[in-house]
Amino acid sequence: MITALRLALRALLAARTRTWLTVLGILIGTSAVVVVVALGSGARERILAEIDNMGSAVIFVFPESRSHSGARVASNALTEDDRDAIRLSAPSVQAITAWSSIRTRVHSAYDSYRTVVMGIDESHFDVRGFSIRSGRSFTPEEFRNKAKVAVIGQTTRLELFGAHDPVGQTVRIGQHTYQIIGLLAEKGRSSFEDQDDRIMLPIESYRARVSVTSGRRVQILVASARSPAHTAQAEAQIRAILRERHRLRPGDFDDFAIRTQEAFRKNQEEILDLVTTLLLSVALVALFTGGVGVMNIMLISVAERTREIGIRLSIGAREGDILLQFLFEALLLTLTGGALGILLAVVVTIVMRSTLGWAMSIDMNAVIAAVATSTGAGLLFGILPARRAARLDPVDALRKG
């Protein structure tokens, strides 16, 4: 075995360019497998952390069309009356808020910018976790009187006012002018939205001037359960209350959709698993392609070294000796490519972690799988050339050589 290893190493070093090109194919495939798994785990942790940031027991309620006698029926819009009924009659719900929003252009004395304009109620800051950095929030009188006042987010402030203090200044939304009374504390960007890219108005002011609607309609309800353990009970209570208020009979489909934090988490995990599987499949194809490259190079090597094989067989080498020598060559190629691929994956992961700010780490299971796959590729794709070399007839090999 030592002799076979020495001969294999000598043969590979004699054709350095071809050897390194072959190693490159395995290197790329191995590093791709490890990086894809690290990227998938980092994306998973980040997205799930953002979902957790919504709160530990958050429930979203959206209007939705429903089926009736085989036809789709438009949804009854959610209203503030629905919110009030849930607040009064759902003991597992700790707090609930309602809001509507639209993306539109807003003008200031310095610039104009398309941002999200929201109409919110008194509970919005508590349920959604927003706070005021400077200035103040809305008063009960401003909610009741449809006051032309607004609270602005950090991203929108930068776009509309630059370095200037927005508190006390005015913005124009449509034909109406609003005074900025507060600046929101920075909340950060999530996978779903930039939570600082918004202007908030009292919801009655929003409905009267920005998006004119009647019947106290809102686009979404967001409730928080008393604890994560009460989430299922809160969801059931909300469903029962809304079905009764919307006069839905037994057998009718809901004209609203309820999504819990756990449902968001499950959906995101399914999407991440699918994307990771697809990317991993591409990486494995690259590794397979590298293995095919190893087989091609080994077949060429056998053809070029026919005379050497004939001499070895004629002076007493057995078929097993020849087989071992060429298998070692294939294994050296794939193991070298696998080791260098892991080193490259470590470097790429460190760079991506610092660039993206994700909690990416090398998964040892992925490393073991990549090394095992590259080694398996060496054995699988090296066995055919090795067997061909071992079965050469010495006389024919010397004549062809």
C-alpha positions in Angstrom: 0.0 0.0 0.0 2.9 2.4 0.8 4.4 1.6 -2.6 1.0 2.2 -4.3 0.6 5.5 -2.5 4.1 6.6 -3.4 3.5 5.7 -7.1 0.1 7.5 -7.1 1.6 10.6 -5.6 4.4 10.6 -8.1 2.0 10.2 -11.0 -0.1 13.1 -9.9 2.8 15.4 -9.3 4.1 14.6 -12.8 1.0 16.1 -14.3 0.4 19.1 -12.0 -1.8 21.2 -14.2 -4.2 18.4 -15.0 -4.2 17.3 -11.3 -5.1 20.8 -10.0 -7.8 21.3 -12.6 -9.3 18.0 -11.5 -9.0 19.0 -7.8 -10.7 22.3 -8.6 -13.9 20.5 -9.6 -14.1 18.6 -6.3 -13.1 21.7 -4.4 -16.0 23.8 -5.8 -18.5 21.0 -5.2 -17.4 20.4 -1.6 -17.3 24.0 -0.6 -20.7 24.6 -2.2 -22.3 21.9 -0.1 -20.8 23.3 3.2 -21.6 27.0 2.3 -25.2 26.2 1.3 -25.9 24.4 4.6 -24.3 27.3 6.5 -26.2 29.8 4.6 -29.5 27.9 5.1 -28.9 27.7 8.9 -28.0 31.4 9.1 -31.1 32.4 7.1 -33.3 30.2 9.3 -32.0 31.7 12.5 -32.4 35.2 11.3 -35.9 34.8 9.9 -37.1 32.9 13.0 -35.6 35.6 15.2 -37.5 38.3 13.3 -40.7 36.3 13.7 -40.0 36.0 17.4 -39.5 39.8 17.4 -43.2 40.2 16.5 -44.0 38.9 20.0 -44.4 35.6 21.6 -48.1 35.2 21.2 -49.2 37.4 18.3 -52.3 36.7 16.2 -53.0 38.4 12.9 -56.5 38.6 11.4 -57.0 39.4 7.7 -60.2 39.8 5.6 -60.6 37.0 3.0 -63.2 36.1 0.4 -65.1 32.9 1.0 -66.9 30.2 -0.9 -70.7 30.1 -1.0 -72.6 27.6 -3.2 -69.5 27.0 -5.3 -68.8 30.7 -5.9 -66.4 33.1 -4.3 -68.1 35.8 -2.2 -66.4 39.0 -1.3 -65.3 39.3 2.3 -67.1 41.4 4.9 -64.4 44.0 5.9 -63.0 43.9 9.3 -64.0 46.8 11.5 -63.2 48.5 14.7 -66.4 47.1 16.1 -64.9 43.6 15.5 -61.9 44.7 17.5 -64.0 46.1 20.3 -66.0 42.8 20.5 -62.9 40.7 20.7 -61.5 43.0 23.3 -64.6 42.6 25.4 -65.5 39.0 24.8 -62.2 37.1 24.4 -60.7 36.5 27.8 -57.5 34.9 26.4 -56.7 38.1 24.4 -54.6 40.5 26.3 -54.7 43.4 23.8 -55.8 44.0 20.3 -55.2 46.7 17.7 -56.6 47.6 14.3 -55.0 49.5 11.5 -55.1 50.3 7.7 -52.3 51.4 5.5 -51.4 52.6 2.0 -48.1 53.4 0.2 -48.3 56.9 -1.2 -46.1 59.9 -1.8 -45.6 62.3 1.0 -44.2 65.8 0.6 -42.1 67.9 3.1 -40.4 71.3 2.8 -37.2 69.5 1.8 -38.2 66.5 -0.4 -40.9 64.0 -1.3 -40.9 60.3 -0.8 -43.2 57.2 -1.2 -43.8 55.7 2.2 -46.3 53.7 4.1 -49.0 55.9 5.6 -50.9 54.1 8.4 -54.0 54.8 10.3 -53.6 53.4 13.8 -55.7 53.2 17.1 -54.7 53.8 20.7 -53.4 50.2 21.3 -51.1 50.1 18.3 -47.9 51.1 20.1 -48.4 48.6 23.0 -49.3 45.6 20.8 -46.7 46.2 18.0 -43.9 47.3 20.3 -43.3 50.8 18.9 -42.0 53.6 21.1 -41.5 57.4 20.8 -37.9 58.6 20.6 -38.6 62.3 20.6 -41.8 64.4 20.7 -45.0 62.6 21.8 -47.7 60.2 20.8 -51.3 60.9 20.0 -53.7 62.0 22.7 -57.3 60.6 23.1 -58.7 63.9 21.9 -56.6 63.7 18.7 -58.0 60.2 18.0 -61.6 61.4 18.6 -61.3 64.7 16.6 -59.5 63.3 13.5 -56.6 65.7 14.2 -54.1 66.4 11.4 -51.1 65.1 13.4 -48.6 62.4 12.5 -45.8 60.3 14.0 -42.9 59.5 11.7 -40.4 56.6 11.4 -36.7 56.9 11.2 -36.3 55.9 7.5 -39.1 58.2 6.4 -37.6 61.0 8.5 -34.2 60.6 6.7 -35.8 60.7 3.3 -38.1 63.7 4.0 -36.0 65.8 6.4 -32.4 64.6 6.2 -30.6 65.7 9.3 -33.3 68.1 10.3 -35.5 67.5 13.3 -38.9 66.6 12.0 -40.8 67.2 15.2 -42.9 70.4 14.8 -42.6 70.4 11.0 -45.3 69.5 8.5 -45.9 67.1 5.7 -48.5 67.0 3.0 -50.3 63.8 2.2 -52.7 64.3 -0.7 -54.4 67.7 -0.3 -54.0 67.8 3.5 -51.1 69.0 5.7 -50.2 67.2 8.9 -48.0 68.3 11.8 -45.3 65.9 12.9 -45.6 65.5 16.7 -43.4 62.5 17.3 -40.4 60.6 16.0 -40.5 56.8 16.4 -37.5 54.9 18.0 -35.7 52.8 15.5 -37.2 49.3 15.2 -35.2 47.9 12.3 -35.8 46.0 9.1 -37.4 42.6 9.0 -37.8 40.1 6.2 -41.3 41.4 5.7 -40.8 45.1 5.8 -38.7 48.1 6.9 -40.5 48.9 10.2 -39.1 52.4 10.2 -40.5 53.3 6.8 -43.8 54.7 7.8 -45.9 57.7 8.9 -48.7 57.0 11.5 -51.9 59.0 11.7 -55.0 58.6 14.0 -57.1 56.1 12.3 -60.2 58.3 12.0 -58.0 61.0 10.3 -56.6 58.4 8.0 -60.1 57.2 6.9 -61.5 60.7 6.5 -58.6 62.1 4.3 -56.1 59.5 3.1 -58.2 56.5 2.2 -61.8 57.4 2.5 -63.8 54.5 3.8 -67.0 54.1 5.8 -68.2 51.8 8.5 -65.1 52.0 10.6 -63.4 49.5 8.3 -59.8 48.4 8.9 -57.4 46.2 6.9 -56.0 44.1 9.7 -56.5 43.2 13.3 -53.5 42.1 15.5 -54.1 40.6 18.9 -51.7 39.4 21.6 -52.6 36.4 23.7 -52.1 36.5 27.5 -49.3 34.0 27.1 -48.0 31.6 24.4 -50.0 28.9 26.1 -53.2 30.9 25.6 -52.6 31.4 21.8 -54.8 28.5 20.7 -57.6 29.5 23.0 -57.3 33.1 21.9 -57.5 32.1 18.2 -60.6 29.9 18.8 -62.3 32.8 20.7 -61.5 35.3 18.0 -62.8 32.9 15.3 -66.1 32.3 17.2 -66.7 36.0 17.8 -66.0 37.0 14.2 -68.2 34.2 12.8 -71.1 35.3 15.0 -70.6 39.0 14.2 -70.4 38.3 10.4 -73.5 36.1 10.6 -71.8 33.0 9.2 -73.9 29.8 9.5 -72.5 26.4 10.2 -70.8 25.1 7.1 -70.0 28.6 5.8 -66.3 29.2 5.2 -64.7 32.0 7.2 -64.6 35.4 5.5 -61.4 36.1 7.4 -58.0 34.5 7.9 -56.2 34.0 11.2 -52.4 33.6 11.2 -50.5 33.0 14.4 -46.8 33.4 15.0 -46.4 29.6 15.0 -48.1 29.5 11.6 -45.7 32.1 10.2 -42.8 30.1 11.7 -43.9 26.9 10.1 -44.5 28.5 6.7 -41.0 30.1 6.8 -39.4 26.9 7.8 -41.0 25.0 5.0 -39.9 27.7 2.5 -36.3 27.6 3.9 -36.2 23.8 3.7 -37.3 23.9 0.1 -34.8 26.5 -0.9 -32.0 24.8 1.0 -32.8 21.5 -0.6 -32.8 23.1 -4.1 -29.5 24.8 -3.5 -28.0 21.7 -2.0 -29.1 19.7 -5.0 -27.2 22.1 -7.2 -24.1 21.8 -5.0 -24.3 18.0 -5.2 -24.6 18.2 -9.0 -21.4 20.2 -9.0 -19.8 17.6 -6.8 -21.0 14.8 -9.1 -19.6 16.7 -12.1 -16.3 17.0 -10.3 -16.4 13.2 -9.8 -17.0 12.7 -13.5 -14.0 14.9 -14.2 -11.9 12.6 -11.9 -13.0 9.5 -13.9 -12.2 11.2 -17.2 -8.8 12.2 -16.1 -8.1 8.7 -14.7 -9.1 7.1 -18.0 -6.8 9.4 -19.9 -4.0 8.6 -17.4 -4.5 4.8 -18.0 -4.3 5.4 -21.7 -1.1 7.4 -21.4 0.6 5.0 -19.0 -0.2 1.7 -20.8 3.5 0.9 -21.2 4.2 1.5 -17.5 1.3 -0.8 -16.6 2.6 -3.5 -19.0 6.1 -3.3 -17.5 4.8 -3.6 -13.9 2.6 -6.5 -14.8 5.4 -8.3 -16.7 7.8 -8.2 -13.8 5.4 -9.6 -11.3 2.9 -7.0 -10.3 -0.6 -8.4 -9.6 -3.9 -7.0 -10.7 -4.6 -5.9 -7.2 -1.4 -3.8 -7.1 -2.4 -1.9 -10.3 -6.0 -1.5 -9.0 -4.7 -0.1 -5.7 -2.4 2.4 -7.4 -5.1 3.9 -9.5 -7.6 3.9 -6.7 -5.1 5.8 -4.6 -4.7 8.4 -7.3 -8.4 8.9 -7.5 -8.7 9.1 -3.7 -5.8 11.6 -3.5 -7.5 13.8 -6.0 -10.9 13.8 -4.3 -9.5 14.1 -0.7 -7.3 17.0 -1.6 -10.2 18.7 -3.3 -12.5 18.0 -0.3 -9.9 19.4 2.2 -9.3 22.5 0.2 -13.1 22.9 -0.4 -13.7 22.8 3.4 -11.0 25.5 3.9 -12.6 27.6 1.2 -16.0 27.1 2.7 -14.7 28.3 6.1 -13.3 31.5 4.5 -16.5 32.2 2.5 -18.7 31.6 5.6 -16.6 34.0 7.7 -16.8 36.7 4.9 -20.6 36.2 4.5 -21.2 36.3 8.2 -19.4 39.6 8.6 -21.0 41.0 5.4 -24.6 39.9 6.0 -24.5 40.0 9.8 -26.1 36.6 10.1 -25.3 34.0 12.7 -23.7 31.6 10.1 -21.6 28.6 11.3 -20.0 25.6 9.8 -22.2 22.5 10.3 -20.0 19.5 11.1 -22.6 17.2 9.7 -22.3 19.1 6.4 -18.5 18.8 6.6 -18.7 15.1 7.2 -21.2 14.6 4.5 -19.1 16.6 2.0 -16.0 14.7 2.8 -17.8 11.3 2.7 -19.4 12.3 -0.6 -16.0 13.4 -2.1 -14.4 10.2 -0.9 -17.2 8.1 -2.2 -16.9 10.0 -5.5 -13.2 9.1 -5.6 -14.0 5.4 -5.1 -17.0 5.4 -7.4 -15.4 7.2 -10.3 -11.9 5.7 -9.8 -12.9 2.1 -9.8 -13.7 1.9 -13.5 -10.3 3.3 -14.7 -8.5 1.3 -12.0 -10.2 -2.0 -13.1 -9.4 -1.2 -16.7 -5.7 -0.7 -15.9 -5.5 -3.8 -13.7 -7.0 -6.0 -16.4 -4.7 -5.0 -19.2 -2.8 -7.9 -20.8 1.0 -7.3 -20.2 1.9 -8.2 -23.8 -0.8 -6.0 -25.3 0.1 -3.2 -22.9 3.8 -3.3 -23.9 3.0 -3.4 -27.6 0.5 -0.5 -27.4 2.9 1.5 -25.1 
